[in-house]
């Protein structure tokens, strides 16, 4: 498997698991900081504010911000073409439906579990506040992916692998993902698309290669 995307709910262990998967496979671990670094090379320094904005704001995007979203998609494609990467979040799963060399993974946990994790992480004793923070985070991320990438993060059939981290320990989840990535590379998926079919701007590709390989 050439590329792994990891979509996750807040506090479902995405960073820890994604980083360990990348280490096990000797892949590059691509986070939002990596994507923002690439986009900033092209003057798009406010992408995070767009991605983290509520749906009402997205409805009023100007042309520059719409271009930013389109460029975001191109950056994700270029990262995948580079290969041997684990891409964390940022709607990356929705960019590669039915690609034979991409494994789309979804990590989740029940809301109450994720709220408790946030309370522990932030030392916040307010259940209501933490629940509001988690649900707001879920809603905003879902709105972005659904509006701009036409992806549905809450649908199991949007992914190749779905793991409940409330029941599956992190190390077990890492093993499952790594094993699936390695073994799926031997499957015959002729009807699926391949990353080699993507056309990526050469200048953007050079930027991605420079940042990932530095």
C-alpha positions as CSV (number, residue, x, y, z in Angstrom):
1,X,0.0,0.0,0.0
2,X,1.5,3.3,-1.1
3,X,-0.6,5.8,1.0
4,X,-2.7,5.5,4.2
5,X,-5.2,8.2,5.1
6,X,-6.4,8.3,8.7
7,X,-9.7,10.1,9.4
8,X,-10.7,10.4,13.0
9,X,-13.0,11.9,15.5
10,X,-11.5,14.2,18.1
11,X,-9.8,12.3,20.9
12,X,-10.0,8.9,19.1
13,X,-6.2,8.5,19.1
14,X,-5.5,9.6,15.5
15,X,-2.2,11.4,16.1
16,X,-0.7,8.6,18.3
17,X,-1.8,5.8,16.0
18,X,-1.0,7.6,12.8
19,X,2.5,8.4,13.9
20,X,3.2,4.8,15.0
21,X,1.9,3.4,11.7
22,X,4.2,5.7,9.8
23,X,7.1,4.7,12.0
24,X,6.4,1.0,11.5
25,X,6.2,1.3,7.7
26,X,9.0,3.9,7.5
27,X,6.5,6.3,5.9
28,X,6.3,10.1,6.2
29,X,3.7,11.3,8.7
30,X,1.7,14.1,7.2
31,X,-0.2,16.4,9.6
32,X,-2.0,19.6,9.2
33,X,1.2,21.4,9.9
34,X,2.8,19.7,6.8
35,X,-0.1,20.7,4.6
36,X,-0.1,24.3,5.9
37,X,3.6,24.6,5.3
38,X,3.1,23.6,1.7
39,X,0.2,25.9,1.2
40,X,2.0,28.8,2.8
41,X,4.7,28.5,0.0
42,X,1.9,29.7,-2.3
43,X,0.7,32.5,-0.1
44,X,-2.2,30.6,1.3
45,X,-1.5,31.3,5.0
46,X,-5.1,31.3,6.3
47,X,-6.2,27.8,5.3
48,X,-6.5,26.6,8.9
49,X,-9.1,29.3,9.7
50,X,-11.1,28.2,6.7
51,X,-11.0,24.5,7.6
52,X,-11.9,25.2,11.2
53,X,-14.7,27.6,10.4
54,X,-18.4,27.0,11.0
55,X,-20.7,26.2,8.0
56,X,-22.2,29.6,8.1
57,X,-18.9,31.2,7.3
58,X,-18.1,28.7,4.5
59,X,-21.3,29.7,2.8
60,X,-19.9,33.1,2.3
61,X,-16.5,32.2,1.0
62,X,-15.0,34.6,-1.5
63,X,-13.2,33.4,-4.7
64,X,-9.8,33.5,-3.1
65,X,-10.9,31.1,-0.3
66,X,-12.6,28.9,-2.8
67,X,-9.3,28.7,-4.7
68,X,-7.7,27.8,-1.4
69,X,-10.0,24.9,-0.9
70,X,-9.3,23.6,-4.5
71,X,-5.6,24.0,-3.9
72,X,-5.9,22.0,-0.6
73,X,-7.2,19.1,-2.7
74,X,-4.3,19.4,-5.1
75,X,-1.8,19.4,-2.2
76,X,-3.3,16.2,-0.8
77,X,-3.0,14.6,-4.3
78,X,0.6,15.7,-4.6
79,X,1.4,14.2,-1.2
80,X,-0.1,10.9,-2.3
81,X,1.8,10.9,-5.5
82,X,5.0,11.4,-3.5
83,X,4.0,8.1,-1.9
84,X,4.9,6.2,1.3
85,X,2.9,8.7,3.4
86,X,0.4,8.5,6.2
87,X,-1.9,11.5,5.9
88,X,-3.8,12.5,9.0
89,X,-7.2,14.0,8.6
90,X,-7.9,17.1,6.5
91,X,-10.5,15.3,4.5
92,X,-7.9,13.2,2.7
93,X,-10.0,10.0,2.6
94,X,-12.6,11.8,0.4
95,X,-9.9,12.6,-2.2
96,X,-9.2,8.9,-2.9
97,X,-12.3,6.8,-3.2
98,X,-11.7,3.5,-4.9
99,X,-7.9,3.8,-5.3
100,X,-6.1,0.5,-5.2
101,X,-3.0,2.0,-3.6
102,X,-4.7,4.0,-0.9
103,X,-6.0,2.6,2.4
104,X,-8.6,4.8,4.0
105,X,-8.9,4.3,7.7
106,X,-11.5,5.7,10.1
107,X,-10.8,5.9,13.9
108,X,-13.7,6.6,16.2
109,X,-14.9,6.1,19.7
110,X,-18.3,6.8,21.4
111,X,-19.0,10.4,22.3
112,X,-18.9,9.8,26.1
113,X,-15.5,8.2,25.8
114,X,-14.1,11.1,23.8
115,X,-15.5,13.6,26.2
116,X,-13.9,11.8,29.2
117,X,-10.6,11.8,27.3
118,X,-10.8,15.5,26.7
119,X,-11.7,16.2,30.3
120,X,-8.6,14.2,31.4
121,X,-6.4,15.9,28.8
122,X,-7.4,19.4,29.6
123,X,-8.1,18.9,33.4
124,X,-11.5,20.3,32.7
125,X,-14.2,19.1,35.1
126,X,-17.1,20.4,33.1
127,X,-18.8,17.6,31.3
128,X,-21.1,19.9,29.4
129,X,-18.4,22.2,28.2
130,X,-16.2,19.3,27.0
131,X,-19.1,17.7,25.3
132,X,-20.0,20.9,23.5
133,X,-16.3,21.3,22.4
134,X,-16.2,17.7,21.0
135,X,-19.5,17.9,19.2
136,X,-18.8,21.4,17.7
137,X,-15.4,20.1,16.5
138,X,-17.1,17.1,14.8
139,X,-19.7,19.2,13.2
140,X,-17.3,21.8,11.7
141,X,-14.9,19.2,10.3
142,X,-17.8,17.1,8.9
143,X,-19.3,20.3,7.2
144,X,-16.0,21.1,5.4
145,X,-15.5,17.6,4.0
146,X,-19.1,17.2,3.0
147,X,-19.4,20.6,1.3
148,X,-16.1,20.7,-0.5
149,X,-15.0,17.1,-1.0
150,X,-18.4,15.5,-1.1
151,X,-17.2,13.0,1.5
152,X,-19.2,11.5,4.3
153,X,-16.9,10.8,7.4
154,X,-19.8,9.2,9.3
155,X,-20.5,6.5,6.8
156,X,-18.6,3.3,7.2
157,X,-18.6,2.5,3.5
158,X,-16.5,5.6,2.9
159,X,-13.5,3.7,4.4
160,X,-11.6,0.5,3.9
161,X,-11.1,0.0,7.6
162,X,-13.0,1.3,10.7
163,X,-11.6,0.9,14.2
164,X,-13.3,1.7,17.5
165,X,-10.4,2.9,19.7
166,X,-12.6,2.5,22.8
167,X,-12.4,-1.3,22.4
168,X,-9.2,-1.7,20.4
169,X,-6.0,-0.6,22.2
170,X,-3.7,1.8,20.3
171,X,-0.9,-0.8,19.7
172,X,-3.5,-3.3,18.3
173,X,-4.9,-0.6,16.0
174,X,-1.4,0.1,14.7
175,X,-0.9,-3.6,14.0
176,X,-4.2,-4.0,12.3
177,X,-3.5,-1.0,10.0
178,X,0.0,-2.0,9.2
179,X,-1.0,-5.5,8.5
180,X,-3.9,-4.4,6.3
181,X,-1.7,-2.0,4.4
182,X,1.0,-4.6,3.7
183,X,-1.3,-7.4,2.7
184,X,-3.7,-5.3,0.6
185,X,-0.8,-4.6,-1.7
186,X,-1.2,-8.1,-3.0
187,X,-4.8,-7.9,-3.9
188,X,-6.1,-7.8,-7.4
189,X,-8.1,-4.6,-7.7
190,X,-8.1,-4.0,-11.4
191,X,-11.3,-1.9,-11.4
192,X,-9.9,0.6,-9.0
193,X,-8.0,3.7,-9.9
194,X,-4.3,4.2,-9.2
195,X,-2.3,7.2,-8.0
196,X,-0.1,6.9,-11.0
197,X,-3.1,8.2,-13.0
198,X,-3.2,11.5,-11.2
199,X,-1.8,14.6,-12.9
200,X,0.0,16.9,-10.5
201,X,1.6,20.3,-11.3
202,X,5.4,19.8,-11.5
203,X,6.2,22.9,-9.4
204,X,3.9,21.8,-6.7
205,X,5.3,18.3,-6.8
206,X,8.8,19.7,-6.4
207,X,7.7,21.7,-3.3
208,X,6.1,18.6,-1.8
209,X,9.1,16.5,-2.4
210,X,11.4,19.1,-0.9
211,X,9.4,19.4,2.3
212,X,8.8,15.7,2.8
213,X,12.3,14.7,2.0
214,X,14.1,17.4,4.0
